[in-house]
Amino acid sequence: MTRLPPARFGAVSRRLLLLLVTAQFALPLFAGKAHAATLDEIKKRGYLMVATEDDFRPFEFVKDGKPTGFDNELVEDLRKYAPFEIRQEIIPWTGILAGVSTGKYDIAMTAAIITKERKQSLDFTSPIADATHFYVKRKGDTAISAIKDLSGKAVGVQAGSALLARLPELDAMLKKDGGTLGKVVEYTSYPEAYQDLALGRTDYVVNTVINLKTLVAEKPGAFELGQAVSGKSFPAWAVAKGNTELLAFFNEFIAKEKASGRFAELQKKWFGDSFPDLPVTFEPEF
């Protein structure tokens, strides 16, 4: 999906993009009659439909034409574990959660941050990692050395994300020092946000600590990791609200992967660290 740089957006284009994104994420609220397949129905039809994101390193991305990353390796493990065929569709982030809540996909095997709003239409598996929000800045940008320095500066964040929804936390941090949140620029995907940061169109980008550590490790000459700008946060996989048997199936799969050591192995491989103390369930404050 192609996005024009923010500097080239006209007022009409901005409004159109906002309407399109808003419509996509409002869909679950108006689709109460949609039917998500139960575990028994999935077994009867013979396959389960998994949705994963197209470019969200290190959880999911495509390299040399093949899907890879933490979640994609677990999709392969799931193919060996499940008593039915696993079909996968790789799509942009903006269509994933709406697709699950309306029954188009059976599960989002992506790093969806657990939030109060999302729990209205979705149920989440056990957390798969730490997703505390941090900021990243351009390497050598001496104008930013602490959170207070973010006041009034332009921030890049993914549209429709939990990162966007929790920016008020950062605003509250800034207000303690007499500052305020600056212009918020929303992006379809994070690679676009990082590109604009590198080009100086924004001053910093907010994402989860794992994603930003991966970015800095891959491009140490371009970016520098900042500090935490949120409270504790966790990502998990998502199924439609009330699909309890399917949720239990995936929690059993995760528990098996943890017990065998496979989960920790993949966490270390893709995140640089394992998270042995993740909660089994998580009730978000936001």
BAKOLVEX-684492 format. One line per field, with one value per residue: residue number from 1; residue in one letter; x, y, z of N, C-alpha, C in turn. Coordinates in pm, 1 decimal, m for minus. Layout:
i [NUM:...]
aa [a:...]
n_c1 [X:...]
n_c2 [Y:...]
n_c3 [Z:...]
ca_c1 [X:...]
ca_c2 [Y:...]
ca_c3 [Z:...]
c_c1 [X:...]
c_c2 [Y:...]
c_c3 [Z:...]
end
This chain:
i [1:2:3:4:5:6:7:8:9:10:11:12:13:14:15:16:17:18:19:20:21:22:23:24:25:26:27:28:29:30:31:32:33:34:35:36:37:38:39:40:41:42:43:44:45:46:47:48:49:50:51:52:53:54:55:56:57:58:59:60:61:62:63:64:65:66:67:68:69:70:71:72:73:74:75:76:77:78:79:80:81:82:83:84:85:86:87:88:89:90:91:92:93:94:95:96:97:98:99:100:101:102:103:104:105:106:107:108:109:110:111:112:113:114:115:116:117:118:119:120:121:122:123:124:125:126:127:128:129:130:131:132:133:134:135:136:137:138:139:140:141:142:143:144:145:146:147:148:149:150:151:152:153:154:155:156:157:158:159:160:161:162:163:164:165:166:167:168:169:170:171:172:173:174:175:176:177:178:179:180:181:182:183:184:185:186:187:188:189:190:191:192:193:194:195:196:197:198:199:200:201:202:203:204:205:206:207:208:209:210:211:212:213:214:215:216:217:218:219:220:221:222:223:224:225:226:227:228:229:230:231:232:233:234:235:236:237:238:239:240:241:242:243:244:245:246:247:248:249:250:251:252:253:254:255:256:257:258:259:260:261:262:263:264:265:266:267:268:269:270:271:272:273:274:275:276:277:278:279:280:281:282:283:284:285:286]
aa [m:t:r:l:p:p:a:r:f:g:a:v:s:r:r:l:l:l:l:l:v:t:a:q:f:a:l:p:l:f:a:g:k:a:h:a:a:t:l:d:e:i:k:k:r:g:y:l:m:v:a:t:e:d:d:f:r:p:f:e:f:v:k:d:g:k:p:t:g:f:d:n:e:l:v:e:d:l:r:k:y:a:p:f:e:i:r:q:e:i:i:p:w:t:g:i:l:a:g:v:s:t:g:k:y:d:i:a:m:t:a:a:i:i:t:k:e:r:k:q:s:l:d:f:t:s:p:i:a:d:a:t:h:f:y:v:k:r:k:g:d:t:a:i:s:a:i:k:d:l:s:g:k:a:v:g:v:q:a:g:s:a:l:l:a:r:l:p:e:l:d:a:m:l:k:k:d:g:g:t:l:g:k:v:v:e:y:t:s:y:p:e:a:y:q:d:l:a:l:g:r:t:d:y:v:v:n:t:v:i:n:l:k:t:l:v:a:e:k:p:g:a:f:e:l:g:q:a:v:s:g:k:s:f:p:a:w:a:v:a:k:g:n:t:e:l:l:a:f:f:n:e:f:i:a:k:e:k:a:s:g:r:f:a:e:l:q:k:k:w:f:g:d:s:f:p:d:l:p:v:t:f:e:p:e:f]
n_c1 [85.2:62.3:163.0:133.1:389.6:357.7:392.8:293.0:25.8:m299.8:m564.6:m811.1:m734.4:m631.6:m862.1:m1009.9:m850.4:m864.3:m1137.5:m1159.1:m992.5:m1118.5:m1366.5:m1294.2:m1216.6:m1438.6:m1602.8:m1626.3:m1797.0:m2043.0:m2108.9:m2255.9:m2403.5:m2235.1:m2064.4:m1830.1:m1634.5:m1665.0:m1454.0:m1536.4:m1673.9:m1465.6:m1311.1:m1488.4:m1507.9:m1247.6:m1026.3:m835.6:m835.2:m576.8:m466.1:m195.0:40.7:181.3:423.9:584.1:826.4:1002.6:812.8:641.8:716.1:808.0:1056.4:1273.0:1057.0:926.3:728.4:838.7:979.8:888.6:608.3:539.4:703.3:583.4:338.8:412.2:479.7:225.6:98.3:194.1:86.7:m193.5:m510.7:m610.7:m607.7:m395.6:m453.6:m318.0:m330.9:m167.7:m169.7:m212.5:m186.3:m418.5:m646.5:m667.3:m768.5:m1037.8:m1117.5:m1099.9:m1285.9:m1522.2:m1539.4:m1411.2:m1147.9:m1010.1:m828.7:m601.6:m277.9:m74.5:112.1:m88.7:m170.4:m307.5:m597.7:m850.2:m1056.2:m1032.8:m1095.9:m1366.5:m1466.6:m1307.0:m1125.8:m832.9:m532.1:m289.9:m34.3:236.9:477.6:670.3:535.2:584.8:571.9:803.6:1008.7:1172.1:1444.1:1615.8:1949.6:2197.1:2050.3:2055.2:1866.0:1681.3:1693.4:1569.1:1243.9:1097.5:1190.9:1047.6:830.0:595.5:699.1:688.2:532.7:548.5:325.4:151.8:m152.8:m469.7:m366.0:m278.5:m74.3:m120.5:m361.9:m277.4:m124.0:m211.5:m104.2:165.7:131.1:39.5:269.8:438.3:304.6:350.0:592.1:531.3:499.1:367.0:192.4:298.1:238.5:66.4:139.4:m4.1:44.4:19.8:187.0:473.4:737.1:709.7:677.5:927.5:1088.2:1006.1:1086.3:1366.0:1404.2:1349.7:1091.6:931.1:986.2:1021.1:936.9:686.3:675.4:659.6:890.4:1031.5:1007.5:1139.5:1398.0:1481.2:1479.3:1682.1:1901.3:1927.3:1970.7:2184.4:2323.4:2138.7:1922.1:1818.5:1744.7:1499.9:1328.4:1087.3:745.4:500.8:286.6:300.0:251.2:112.8:141.4:m71.7:m231.5:m540.0:m887.6:m1234.2:m1475.2:m1599.8:m1547.4:m1477.7:m1383.7:m1207.3:m1023.4:m921.7:m800.2:m583.9:m449.1:m368.2:m195.2:6.2:91.6:201.6:414.0:566.2:627.9:792.9:1014.3:1039.6:909.1:1056.6:1297.6:1238.6:1169.3:1416.9:1561.5:1431.2:1372.0:1586.9:1584.4:1426.8:1101.6:1021.5:844.6:591.8:247.3:m30.3:m286.9:m415.8:m536.5:m605.1:m544.2:m602.4]
n_c2 [m119.8:219.7:533.1:878.6:1115.6:1298.6:1574.1:1624.3:1583.8:1698.2:1903.2:1783.8:1521.4:1437.2:1439.9:1244.0:1014.7:994.1:943.4:695.3:529.1:556.2:443.8:176.0:91.1:130.2:m61.9:m316.7:m235.6:m205.9:m445.7:m649.1:m877.2:m1038.3:m1349.5:m1539.8:m1822.4:m2110.6:m2334.2:m2598.8:m2567.9:m2489.0:m2720.2:m2892.3:m2774.6:m2795.2:m2624.1:m2343.6:m1991.8:m1770.4:m1443.9:m1234.1:m964.9:m747.5:m602.9:m569.3:m561.3:m707.1:m903.5:m983.8:m1003.4:m979.3:m1146.9:m1186.5:m1272.0:m1448.5:m1511.9:m1418.4:m1391.8:m1359.1:m1428.7:m1553.2:m1777.3:m1916.5:m1964.8:m2163.4:m2364.8:m2403.9:m2525.1:m2783.5:m2860.2:m2825.6:m2993.5:m2949.9:m2784.5:m2499.0:m2188.9:m1893.1:m1539.2:m1252.9:m925.7:m560.1:m382.3:m229.0:m371.9:m601.5:m652.4:m572.6:m756.0:m997.4:m959.3:m954.3:m1202.4:m1270.8:m1353.7:m1610.9:m1582.0:m1332.4:m1356.5:m1176.3:m902.5:m769.1:m510.0:m535.3:m373.0:m177.3:m87.1:m254.4:m497.0:m496.9:m604.8:m817.9:m1111.1:m1195.2:m1387.2:m1539.8:m1305.8:m1236.3:m1105.7:m820.1:m496.1:m230.4:119.1:315.8:594.5:680.6:852.2:1062.7:972.7:1141.4:1371.8:1637.1:1796.8:1650.4:1485.8:1389.6:1301.5:1540.1:1702.9:1641.9:1796.9:1978.4:1888.0:1713.0:1399.3:1068.0:797.6:482.0:464.7:400.6:241.8:98.1:240.9:498.8:549.0:563.3:789.3:1009.0:948.0:1013.2:1283.6:1365.2:1319.5:1512.8:1747.0:1768.3:1894.2:2134.6:2119.9:2011.5:1782.8:1759.0:1802.3:1528.9:1277.1:1043.6:711.1:455.2:234.5:135.6:138.9:352.8:562.8:565.3:634.4:897.6:1014.5:988.3:1160.1:1400.8:1495.8:1441.4:1452.4:1251.5:902.9:689.2:365.7:11.3:m123.1:m350.7:m347.8:m106.4:m149.6:m340.7:m189.2:4.0:m164.5:m260.9:m26.7:146.2:379.9:564.7:590.5:635.3:496.2:606.9:687.2:523.0:584.8:517.2:324.2:m20.7:m259.2:m507.1:m733.2:m956.6:m1243.4:m1232.2:m1323.6:m1342.9:m1183.4:m1372.5:m1620.6:m1870.3:m2143.4:m2155.9:m1965.7:m2094.4:m2312.3:m2186.3:m2077.7:m2311.6:m2407.0:m2205.9:m2247.0:m2503.1:m2452.7:m2288.4:m2460.8:m2645.6:m2496.2:m2373.2:m2127.2:m1937.7:m1967.0:m1862.8:m1601.7:m1503.8:m1524.0:m1342.0:m1112.4:m1062.9:m1120.2:m1316.4:m1356.2:m1460.8:m1404.9:m1321.8:m1224.2:m1453.2:m1376.5:m1049.4:m743.9:m448.9:m100.0:99.5]
n_c3 [0.0:m90.3:37.1:23.8:106.4:416.8:380.2:130.2:134.3:71.0:212.6:160.0:97.2:340.2:499.0:367.2:402.6:680.5:714.4:584.9:741.0:988.7:928.5:882.4:1136.2:1281.7:1199.8:1349.6:1553.3:1438.6:1340.1:1464.9:1400.2:1264.7:1206.8:1373.7:1319.4:1521.7:1719.2:1673.6:1430.7:1266.5:1267.4:1133.0:877.2:802.6:793.7:926.4:933.0:934.0:1007.9:940.0:982.4:729.3:748.9:1015.0:1188.3:1465.1:1458.8:1241.8:901.0:552.3:378.5:109.8:m36.8:131.5:424.2:748.2:1083.7:1435.0:1490.0:1248.1:1247.7:1450.8:1333.4:1154.9:1338.6:1442.3:1229.8:1247.8:1484.9:1488.0:1424.2:1174.6:854.6:810.7:692.8:561.4:554.7:451.5:538.1:541.6:855.5:918.4:841.0:992.2:1268.7:1250.4:1058.5:1200.9:1411.4:1270.0:1160.7:923.9:936.6:1143.2:1350.5:1464.0:1431.9:1536.6:1677.1:1859.4:2066.0:2386.7:2475.5:2650.8:2483.6:2256.4:2370.3:2378.1:2145.3:2092.7:2203.5:2385.3:2364.6:2590.9:2680.4:2451.8:2459.8:2579.4:2556.4:2616.4:2558.2:2379.9:2271.6:1963.8:1817.0:1570.8:1507.3:1684.5:1727.2:1911.5:2024.9:2155.9:2450.4:2668.9:2802.4:2849.2:2650.1:2427.4:2405.7:2218.9:1978.8:1661.9:1630.7:1507.2:1441.2:1421.8:1242.2:1392.0:1592.8:1918.9:2022.7:1930.9:2063.0:2325.6:2351.2:2509.8:2761.4:2734.7:2685.5:2936.6:3088.1:2976.8:3043.7:3313.7:3329.9:3228.0:2955.8:2631.7:2416.2:2079.8:1724.1:1581.3:1359.9:1153.9:1030.1:777.0:799.7:999.5:877.8:697.1:875.3:1001.9:786.8:732.0:971.6:953.4:740.5:852.1:869.7:1081.5:1440.5:1625.4:1681.2:1810.3:1935.8:2020.0:2264.2:2176.8:1894.0:1838.9:1938.5:1759.6:1522.7:1579.6:1611.7:1352.5:1208.0:1324.8:1274.9:1203.1:1380.9:1727.6:2041.2:2273.8:2575.1:2796.4:2730.2:2825.3:3047.0:3161.9:2903.2:2687.6:2409.8:2222.8:2064.5:1877.9:1893.8:1789.6:2000.6:2269.0:2157.9:2297.5:2303.0:2087.0:2169.6:2397.0:2271.7:2141.5:2359.5:2483.3:2288.9:2299.2:2564.6:2540.2:2364.3:2527.9:2741.3:2615.6:2565.5:2328.2:2284.3:2435.7:2302.9:2046.1:2119.8:2214.0:1977.4:1801.1:1950.8:2108.5:2372.4:2630.2:2785.2:3064.4:3269.4:3187.5:3219.6:3258.3:3196.9:3115.7:3226.4:3089.3:3167.8:2999.5]
ca_c1 [0.0:145.2:115.0:205.7:450.5:267.2:409.2:222.0:m117.3:m387.7:m663.9:m913.9:m676.0:m620.6:m995.5:m1049.7:m777.1:m919.0:m1267.7:m1138.7:m938.8:m1223.3:m1468.8:m1242.9:m1210.6:m1573.3:m1675.4:m1667.0:m1903.0:m2169.7:m2122.6:m2294.9:m2462.0:m2132.3:m2042.1:m1695.4:m1643.2:m1622.0:m1353.9:m1603.4:m1701.9:m1336.1:m1275.3:m1577.8:m1474.3:m1114.9:m915.0:m842.0:m780.5:m490.0:m423.2:m71.7:70.7:276.9:553.7:590.9:945.7:1046.3:704.6:603.8:755.7:837.1:1196.2:1297.0:930.1:872.3:697.0:928.2:958.5:843.3:474.3:535.6:761.8:481.7:238.5:464.4:461.8:82.3:63.9:227.9:9.3:m338.9:m570.1:m675.1:m520.0:m378.1:m441.3:m266.6:m340.8:m78.0:m236.5:m174.6:m240.1:m549.4:m758.2:m657.0:m858.7:m1174.7:m1142.4:m1121.8:m1409.5:m1637.2:m1538.9:m1338.3:m1032.9:m1037.5:m738.1:m492.2:m152.2:9.6:136.4:m193.9:m162.8:m433.9:m653.0:m989.5:m1144.6:m1027.9:m1158.9:m1510.6:m1503.8:m1207.6:m1065.4:m689.1:m458.4:m185.2:62.6:349.2:600.5:654.4:506.9:592.9:594.8:922.1:1025.1:1298.8:1475.7:1727.3:2081.5:2269.2:1960.3:2083.1:1750.4:1603.1:1774.8:1480.7:1101.9:1052.1:1233.2:952.9:721.5:573.5:762.9:602.7:550.9:491.6:267.3:66.4:m296.4:m552.8:m290.5:m284.5:26.0:m190.8:m463.6:m216.5:m44.7:m244.1:m11.3:283.0:89.0:36.2:409.8:491.5:238.3:411.6:703.8:483.2:500.5:245.3:212.4:299.7:162.8:66.8:131.3:m41.6:96.0:m35.7:281.8:587.0:848.7:685.7:702.3:1072.4:1143.7:982.1:1172.5:1501.2:1406.2:1325.8:952.4:884.9:1097.5:1038.0:833.0:653.3:642.6:693.7:1034.0:1090.1:1018.1:1239.7:1529.8:1513.0:1510.5:1811.7:2004.1:1943.9:2015.0:2240.5:2373.2:2026.4:1824.2:1863.0:1632.9:1476.4:1279.6:949.1:643.6:373.1:295.1:314.8:163.0:147.2:75.1:m121.7:m311.0:m680.2:m1000.0:m1358.7:m1528.5:m1686.5:m1508.3:m1400.7:m1314.9:m1094.5:m925.0:m858.4:m713.3:m459.3:m375.5:m304.7:m81.7:110.1:144.3:285.4:536.0:644.0:676.1:900.9:1127.3:1036.0:867.5:1172.7:1396.3:1199.2:1179.7:1558.3:1603.8:1373.9:1365.2:1713.5:1563.9:1303.7:1017.6:965.9:747.2:472.0:123.4:m113.2:m392.1:m382.4:m647.9:m545.5:m603.9:m637.6]
ca_c2 [0.0:338.7:652.3:999.6:1177.1:1393.2:1709.5:1637.6:1562.0:1813.2:1896.3:1687.3:1388.4:1404.9:1407.6:1117.5:909.1:982.5:879.1:556.0:459.2:554.0:347.4:41.4:52.2:134.6:m177.7:m413.9:m182.9:m212.0:m577.5:m739.0:m999.5:m1117.0:m1477.2:m1594.3:m1968.1:m2174.5:m2438.7:m2714.2:m2534.2:m2489.6:m2861.9:m2950.2:m2726.2:m2848.8:m2527.8:m2222.9:m1876.9:m1684.7:m1316.8:m1177.3:m833.2:m753.0:m540.3:m526.6:m627.2:m840.8:m999.4:m1036.3:m929.1:m1064.5:m1137.5:m1269.6:m1327.8:m1544.4:m1454.6:m1458.5:m1319.5:m1436.0:m1486.3:m1642.6:m1906.1:m1985.7:m2014.8:m2291.8:m2461.4:m2430.2:m2619.0:m2918.0:m2885.9:m2822.8:m3107.6:m2901.8:m2703.3:m2358.1:m2098.5:m1764.4:m1421.2:m1146.7:m801.3:m443.8:m378.6:m164.8:m461.9:m727.9:m670.8:m566.2:m882.9:m1101.9:m935.3:m979.9:m1341.1:m1295.0:m1433.3:m1676.5:m1527.9:m1242.7:m1397.0:m1057.7:m841.2:m672.6:m468.5:m551.9:m247.5:m185.7:m69.6:m372.8:m608.5:m491.1:m687.1:m922.9:m1177.2:m1206.2:m1498.9:m1499.8:m1214.3:m1302.0:m1028.3:m689.9:m394.5:m95.3:214.6:401.2:679.7:674.2:979.5:1055.5:963.7:1268.0:1485.6:1687.2:1870.9:1556.9:1401.8:1341.6:1309.0:1679.5:1765.8:1605.7:1895.3:2057.5:1829.8:1626.0:1257.4:974.0:679.4:409.5:492.7:294.6:155.8:125.5:344.1:625.1:565.8:588.9:912.1:1094.6:921.2:1095.7:1422.2:1389.2:1329.6:1641.3:1856.0:1781.0:1987.8:2253.4:2099.4:1958.0:1697.6:1834.2:1749.6:1382.9:1236.2:903.2:637.7:323.1:135.9:196.5:174.3:487.7:657.0:573.9:707.0:1040.6:1057.3:1001.7:1275.7:1521.8:1540.3:1433.0:1462.0:1122.0:804.0:605.7:226.0:m73.7:m132.4:m456.5:m299.9:m0.1:m209.1:m404.1:m81.0:63.4:m265.2:m271.0:101.1:221.1:510.0:652.7:607.8:617.7:465.4:699.6:635.6:474.8:691.5:458.0:221.8:m155.9:m293.6:m640.0:m777.2:m1094.8:m1275.3:m1197.6:m1392.3:m1269.2:m1183.6:m1483.6:m1745.2:m1923.1:m2269.2:m2125.5:m1897.7:m2197.7:m2389.3:m2113.4:m2068.1:m2442.8:m2410.2:m2119.8:m2313.4:m2613.7:m2394.0:m2240.2:m2575.8:m2711.2:m2404.3:m2315.1:m1987.7:m1860.0:m1974.1:m1768.0:m1467.2:m1464.9:m1510.5:m1226.0:m993.3:m1044.8:m1153.9:m1390.4:m1293.7:m1573.5:m1361.1:m1262.6:m1267.7:m1546.3:m1288.7:m908.9:m649.4:m317.8:20.2:191.6]
ca_c3 [0.0:m104.2:106.2:m10.0:223.4:481.1:329.2:2.8:154.7:73.7:319.4:122.6:108.0:482.2:546.8:306.7:470.5:814.6:703.1:550.1:857.5:1090.7:887.1:900.3:1276.3:1337.5:1148.5:1448.9:1637.1:1366.4:1278.5:1572.0:1348.2:1197.0:1273.6:1374.4:1328.1:1646.0:1699.1:1611.1:1290.5:1197.0:1249.1:1032.6:742.3:772.4:791.4:1007.7:860.2:1015.9:949.5:993.4:926.0:619.3:776.2:1154.7:1242.4:1422.9:1475.6:1110.7:782.0:437.3:334.7:m8.6:m81.3:226.3:554.7:855.1:1207.7:1550.6:1472.7:1132.4:1286.8:1530.0:1237.6:1105.9:1447.5:1451.8:1122.0:1295.6:1605.9:1467.4:1354.4:1052.6:769.2:847.2:579.3:609.3:468.9:497.1:500.4:622.2:990.8:932.0:814.0:1065.1:1383.2:1199.5:990.4:1301.8:1486.3:1182.4:1117.6:798.5:980.1:1271.1:1451.6:1424.9:1494.9:1524.5:1808.4:1887.3:2205.8:2458.6:2526.8:2693.9:2368.1:2172.9:2439.6:2358.1:2029.6:2075.3:2318.6:2362.4:2422.3:2683.9:2616.6:2384.5:2477.1:2644.6:2454.6:2671.5:2450.7:2387.0:2154.1:1892.8:1752.6:1477.3:1568.7:1694.3:1747.4:2046.5:2076.2:2237.4:2538.0:2774.5:2765.5:2849.0:2524.7:2321.7:2408.1:2098.6:1859.9:1580.9:1657.9:1411.8:1504.2:1326.8:1249.7:1446.1:1683.5:2062.2:2047.4:1909.1:2167.0:2455.8:2351.8:2623.6:2871.3:2709.6:2704.0:3081.3:3131.8:2931.3:3116.4:3446.5:3315.4:3158.4:2811.3:2570.7:2299.4:1954.9:1610.1:1567.0:1219.7:1151.1:915.0:751.0:851.3:1067.8:789.0:645.2:985.2:1021.9:672.8:752.4:1082.3:898.8:650.4:929.8:861.2:1220.0:1534.3:1692.2:1653.8:1925.6:1905.5:2134.0:2288.9:2094.8:1756.6:1828.4:1956.7:1630.9:1429.2:1614.0:1584.0:1207.7:1152.7:1438.2:1231.7:1168.9:1488.2:1865.2:2129.5:2382.5:2702.1:2800.4:2730.5:2866.5:3149.4:3109.5:2793.2:2636.4:2286.9:2221.3:1946.4:1903.0:1830.1:1808.0:2136.6:2303.3:2091.6:2410.2:2273.6:1999.7:2254.8:2479.6:2182.2:2119.2:2486.2:2502.2:2195.6:2355.8:2683.5:2493.8:2309.8:2642.2:2817.5:2539.9:2551.3:2193.7:2292.0:2481.1:2194.5:1942.5:2176.3:2212.8:1837.9:1734.2:2036.6:2179.4:2512.4:2656.9:2887.0:3140.8:3370.6:3127.8:3284.6:3183.1:3147.6:3141.2:3221.5:3063.7:3228.2:2892.3]
c_c1 [88.3:81.5:198.4:268.3:357.9:274.6:328.9:71.5:m191.6:m490.2:m769.3:m862.1:m667.1:m757.3:m1041.3:m980.9:m833.5:m1053.1:m1254.3:m1090.4:m1044.9:m1329.0:m1423.1:m1251.0:m1344.3:m1651.5:m1716.2:m1784.4:m2039.6:m2196.9:m2161.8:m2348.9:m2358.9:m2103.5:m1896.8:m1705.5:m1592.4:m1517.0:m1415.7:m1630.5:m1573.9:m1292.8:m1359.8:m1542.4:m1330.9:m1000.8:m943.9:m773.4:m706.2:m458.6:m294.9:m41.3:182.0:414.9:557.5:705.6:957.2:936.3:666.0:655.7:788.1:980.8:1218.7:1169.7:865.0:841.7:791.4:902.4:899.8:709.4:468.0:601.7:662.2:365.5:283.3:452.3:314.9:38.4:91.9:138.4:m140.1:m389.4:m646.2:m573.9:m513.8:m358.7:m404.3:m288.7:m257.1:m132.0:m183.4:m247.2:m384.2:m667.8:m765.5:m762.7:m1005.5:m1211.8:m1169.2:m1255.7:m1534.1:m1638.1:m1469.2:m1215.4:m1066.3:m950.5:m638.7:m368.7:m50.9:22.0:35.6:m191.5:m301.3:m478.1:m798.5:m1085.2:m1148.4:m1097.6:m1311.1:m1555.3:m1409.8:m1172.0:m918.8:m629.7:m365.7:m87.5:183.1:481.6:570.5:631.6:503.8:633.4:718.1:919.3:1161.5:1319.9:1586.7:1858.5:2149.0:2181.5:1974.6:1967.3:1662.4:1698.5:1692.3:1336.3:1053.7:1086.9:1140.6:839.5:715.1:629.3:669.3:636.1:483.0:442.6:174.6:m80.3:m371.4:m485.4:m314.8:m183.0:m36.4:m287.9:m403.7:m123.6:m84.5:m157.0:114.3:249.3:87.2:177.2:467.2:432.5:293.3:528.2:663.2:481.3:368.8:281.0:204.7:212.9:178.3:45.2:106.1:0.2:25.9:54.5:401.4:708.6:833.8:715.1:852.0:1138.7:1126.1:1065.2:1313.8:1513.7:1378.0:1183.8:880.4:1008.3:1123.9:920.2:811.5:612.5:679.1:845.0:1100.0:1109.9:1129.1:1381.1:1576.0:1553.7:1650.4:1925.8:2032.3:2002.1:2072.8:2292.5:2263.7:1935.7:1883.7:1741.0:1624.1:1428.3:1134.2:852.2:505.2:397.0:309.0:208.5:208.2:73.2:30.1:m191.3:m458.6:m776.9:m1125.5:m1409.6:m1622.0:m1652.2:m1417.6:m1324.3:m1194.3:m984.4:m849.7:m761.9:m579.3:m379.7:m304.9:m182.5:34.9:174.5:237.5:418.5:626.9:706.8:793.7:1025.9:1129.8:1001.6:984.9:1281.4:1365.5:1204.5:1323.7:1606.8:1557.9:1374.5:1495.7:1703.4:1435.6:1228.8:949.0:855.1:624.7:347.7:46.9:m231.5:m353.7:m507.1:m591.8:m618.1:m653.2:m695.6]
c_c2 [124.3:457.0:770.4:1055.9:1281.8:1532.8:1732.7:1617.9:1694.0:1795.9:1791.1:1545.4:1345.0:1363.8:1272.1:1001.2:885.3:909.5:730.7:474.6:446.3:450.3:204.8:m1.9:64.8:10.2:m277.3:m366.7:m197.1:m350.4:m683.3:m871.9:m1087.8:m1242.9:m1519.6:m1744.2:m2019.0:m2280.9:m2561.7:m2688.0:m2533.7:m2633.3:m2925.0:m2904.0:m2763.8:m2750.4:m2409.7:m2109.4:m1784.0:m1557.1:m1271.9:m1047.4:m842.1:m696.6:m483.3:m601.6:m605.7:m946.9:m1065.6:m944.3:m1028.9:m1040.2:m1236.2:m1342.6:m1425.9:m1477.2:m1507.1:m1371.6:m1410.9:m1504.6:m1583.7:m1776.9:m1986.4:m2033.9:m2150.9:m2400.2:m2501.3:m2530.7:m2763.9:m2959.1:m2904.0:m2945.6:m3066.4:m2815.7:m2559.1:m2277.9:m1960.3:m1655.3:m1310.0:m1013.9:m684.0:m444.7:m330.7:m257.5:m583.3:m744.0:m662.9:m696.9:m997.5:m1082.6:m962.7:m1121.2:m1369.6:m1381.3:m1494.1:m1622.0:m1432.7:m1288.3:m1286.0:m996.0:m730.2:m636.2:m476.5:m416.7:m268.7:m178.1:m195.1:m491.3:m604.3:m582.2:m804.8:m987.0:m1204.3:m1328.2:m1447.7:m1406.7:m1289.2:m1227.8:m904.4:m586.4:m254.0:1.3:301.5:498.6:655.0:807.0:958.5:1050.6:1101.0:1390.0:1534.2:1766.9:1782.6:1469.6:1343.0:1360.7:1453.9:1750.9:1734.1:1707.5:1976.1:1999.7:1729.5:1479.5:1173.9:849.5:611.9:440.2:373.3:204.4:191.3:232.3:482.6:653.0:602.3:710.2:1009.9:1069.9:1006.4:1242.5:1458.2:1401.6:1466.7:1757.4:1874.4:1879.1:2113.1:2241.2:2047.6:1871.7:1781.8:1770.4:1598.3:1348.9:1085.4:837.5:502.9:214.2:206.3:222.5:313.6:593.3:674.6:652.6:857.0:1095.4:1080.5:1125.6:1407.8:1574.4:1527.8:1436.1:1332.1:1031.9:722.2:466.4:142.2:m91.4:m238.8:m409.7:m196.2:m51.3:m277.2:m299.3:m25.7:m35.1:m276.9:m143.3:190.3:359.3:611.3:684.8:578.9:599.7:565.3:629.0:588.2:591.6:635.7:367.8:85.8:m186.3:m427.2:m669.1:m922.5:m1118.8:m1255.4:m1286.5:m1309.4:m1285.3:m1302.4:m1616.2:m1824.0:m2051.6:m2246.4:m2055.7:m1999.7:m2282.7:m2318.7:m2093.6:m2199.9:m2456.4:m2327.3:m2186.6:m2428.8:m2560.7:m2341.6:m2356.1:m2645.2:m2624.9:m2333.5:m2165.8:m1898.7:m1856.1:m1870.8:m1624.0:m1418.1:m1439.9:m1378.0:m1098.4:m964.6:m1080.0:m1235.9:m1322.0:m1402.4:m1534.0:m1292.0:m1310.4:m1365.4:m1472.2:m1144.9:m824.3:m508.4:m204.2:116.4:115.3]
c_c3 [0.0:m34.6:63.2:115.4:281.3:422.3:201.9:17.8:147.2:183.0:289.2:139.0:252.9:537.2:494.7:376.2:609.5:812.3:673.7:668.6:965.3:1056.7:910.1:1045.6:1345.2:1300.2:1256.2:1533.2:1571.5:1308.1:1380.4:1522.6:1277.8:1277.0:1259.5:1396.9:1462.6:1614.8:1632.0:1463.5:1207.5:1169.5:1138.2:891.4:703.6:767.4:884.1:933.0:956.2:939.8:1018.8:919.9:822.2:653.3:916.7:1223.0:1392.6:1435.9:1344.0:1001.5:671.8:392.3:221.4:m51.7:13.9:359.9:661.7:977.9:1314.6:1526.5:1356.2:1161.7:1370.2:1442.3:1183.9:1212.2:1460.8:1345.8:1163.4:1413.0:1579.2:1391.8:1228.6:977.1:821.4:719.1:632.2:506.1:530.5:446.0:582.7:756.5:996.9:906.0:904.3:1174.3:1342.2:1131.4:1086.7:1371.6:1403.1:1124.1:986.9:824.8:1116.0:1383.3:1387.6:1500.4:1470.0:1662.7:1834.2:2035.7:2269.2:2515.0:2568.3:2575.7:2282.2:2238.1:2431.0:2243.4:2007.6:2208.2:2284.3:2431.3:2532.6:2611.3:2560.0:2401.4:2562.1:2534.7:2513.3:2560.6:2479.7:2269.6:2093.3:1821.6:1649.1:1553.8:1568.4:1711.0:1892.4:2106.1:2164.8:2318.5:2652.6:2730.7:2757.5:2718.8:2407.7:2310.0:2278.7:1971.0:1791.4:1603.8:1550.7:1483.3:1404.1:1349.7:1307.0:1546.5:1829.2:2099.5:2033.9:2023.0:2302.5:2456.7:2463.2:2747.5:2857.2:2729.9:2853.0:3138.2:3098.3:3010.7:3257.0:3445.4:3238.9:3008.3:2758.7:2450.0:2172.8:1847.8:1601.4:1419.9:1215.9:1019.9:900.1:807.4:913.1:977.4:728.0:751.9:1007.7:908.0:690.5:867.8:1032.1:810.3:722.6:922.3:995.5:1309.9:1608.9:1656.9:1780.4:1876.8:2027.5:2143.8:2201.2:1951.5:1741.2:1852.0:1828.0:1528.4:1454.1:1586.4:1434.9:1147.4:1263.5:1400.9:1205.2:1287.0:1625.8:1956.4:2243.8:2508.0:2691.2:2808.8:2762.1:2985.9:3083.8:3004.0:2736.4:2505.7:2298.9:2088.1:1980.1:1825.0:1855.6:1951.9:2158.5:2238.6:2187.4:2379.7:2183.5:2079.3:2340.2:2396.4:2163.5:2247.9:2519.0:2411.1:2250.1:2477.0:2645.1:2439.9:2422.6:2718.5:2748.6:2528.0:2417.5:2196.6:2331.1:2373.3:2085.9:1993.6:2172.7:2069.6:1778.2:1817.8:2109.3:2326.4:2524.3:2770.6:2969.2:3238.6:3311.0:3201.2:3195.2:3120.6:3183.4:3124.5:3206.5:3135.1:3121.9:2774.5]
end
